[in-house]
Amino acid sequence: MPTMPLQRRAGARTAALAALTLAGSALLGSPALAAPTPVPGDNGDVKIHEVGASVPEKDNQPHVCKFYLDAFNFDAAEKVTWTIAGQPPTAGAGTKTGTLTTDATGAAHTDPITLSNGHYKLTWQTSLGHGAGKMKVFWVDCTNSTASPHGGPPAGGGGLARDAAINPVAGAAAVGLAAVGGAVYFRLRRRPHGRA
């Protein structure tokens, strides 16, 4: 069986590795694999913010005292109905409701809201939305100057935040790393002269 000199085999593997890395980059950057475009009425997000947080703040604050609802990336001029209801162990604490309309950029925020200490669920429904709307669970705790956590994260926590999702560069690096690992594995497995 003819054998290829070691340098030529290594060069062929390097070329194959480069081709795999480029192919991975192209696939991950491809518009066909990008996140789907939101359906009108189903886009946007709403966050709960402690009073004093800036309006363009994008992080949710699930432990608050006096707070407001902050919405962004919705459709322009969407009419919103929101409801906050107590959840166990605070069920029966009453509800708060309100309405508002998003501005030309799809943003809106409420005036400050106060509730008694407890566990609550926000339901945010828009006039153009489909389905049950957006929901958030949070705690109100005004016993300290800053709200304190109650147990672990709410159900459904974990995973990557949307902004921290894998981008094309990170995906290409992962494909390249997998290809290098495969090449090293096969190199160690196949020794020169057919020896295992």
N, C-alpha and C positions, 0 to 999 in steps of 0.2 A: 504494500500500500504506500503510495507516494506521500511524503510528509512535506509540509510547507515550513520554510525556515521560521524560527520563533519571531523574528522582527516583523516579517510580513503578516503573520497571524495577529500579532499585537496591533499592527497598523489597521488591519481589517476590522478588528474589534473596536478600536477607537473610532473609526469612521462609522460603524454601525451604531455605536453609542451616541455619537453626535447626531446622526439621523433620527434616532429615537427621541432624543431631547428636543430637537426642532419640531418633530411631529407632535409631541406632547404639548409644546408651547402653542402651536397652531390650533390644536384642538381646544385647549383651555381658553384661548383668546377668541375663539370662534363665536360669532353672534348666535349661531344655532344652539350653543350650549349656555348662553347667557340667561339670566333670570327672566322669566316671562314678564311681558309688559302688563302692569296692573289693569284690570277692567275698570272703566270709569265708575266711581262710586265705591269701589272696594280698596282704593289706595289710601295712603295717609296713616298716621299714627297719633295716638293720644298718650300723654304722660302725666303723672301726678308729681307735682313739685311743691316743696315746702315754700311758704311765703318768704321772699327774699332771694330765691333762685332767679336767675335771669330768664326772661321769656323765651329767648332762642335756645335755652338749655335742652339737650336731646336725651339726657339720661333720666330714667324713671327713678323716683324716690319712694319706695314702698313703705317707709316708716316716717310719718309726718305728724305734725300737730295742726297748725293752721296751714292750709294748702290751697292750690288752685289747679285747674285742669288746663293743660297746654297741648294744642293740636297743631300739626304741621303736615305738609305734603298731601293734603286733601284736594279735591277739586274746588275751583273758585266758586264762591257763593252757594256752597252746600248748606242746607239747613240741618242743624244738629239737635237731637233730643238726647239728654243724658240723665241717667238715674243712678243714684248711689244707695245701696241697701245693705243693711247689716248682714253679716255671715256668721255661722257658728264659730265661736261661742257667743257672738254679739247679736244673734238673730233677734228680731223684735225691737231693735233700737230705732226703728223708724227709717224713713227714706228722705232723700233730698233729690229734687229734679230741677232741670233747667233747660233752656233752649238758647241757641245762638246761631250765627251764620258765619261761615268762613269768609275771609277777605279775598282779594284778587290773587293772592299767592297761595291760597288754600290753608291759611293759618287762622287760629282763633285761640282765645284763652278766656277763662271765666274770672270773675271777681274772686277774692279770697272766700274760702268755704271753711266752716267750723263744724265739727261733729264731736260727740262724746267719745271717750277712749273706747277702742274696740277694733274689730276686724270687719272690713267692708269690701263690697264689690261694685266697681263702676261698670255700667253698660252704656256704650256710646253708639248711637244709631244715626245715620245720615239719610237725608231724603233721597239720595241716589244709590244708597247701599243695597247690597243683596245679602240675605242671610241674617244672622243674629247680631251683627255689629261687632264692635271691638270691646274687649273686656279686660279689666285689670283688677287684681285683688291687692289690698293694701291694709296697713294698720295705722290707726290714729292713736298716738300716745303723747299726751301733754303733761305727764307727771314729772318729766325732767325738762331741762331747758332744750335738750336735743332728744329726738325720738330714739328709743332703743329697740333693737331687734327682738322679735318674738319667735324663738325656735329657728328652724331651717328655712331655706328659700321656699317660696310658694310652689305649688305643684306646677310641673311643666318647665321648671328652671333647668339650667344647664345648657350645654351645646354652645355653639358660637353665635355671638351677636351678628346681626346682618353686616355691620361695618367691618367685623373681624373675619368674615368669610374668606375662603381661599381666593386669591387673585391670580391672574395668569402667570405672573412671575413666580409666585410661590408654587403654583401647580407645575410649572416647567421644572423648577428645582426638585420637586418631589418625583417627577417622571425621570429626571436625570439621575437622581439618587437610586431609584429602583433599578434603572438600567445598569448603573455602575455596580450595584450589589449583585445583579445577575451575572455580569461579566466576571466579577471576582469569583463568584461561586463556580462558574464553569471553568475558569482558569485553574482554580485549585483542584477541581475534580478531574480535569484532563491534563495529565502530565505529558511531557515530550516522549516520543517513541512509543506511544500507546500504553504506557504504564498507568495504572490507576492510583 
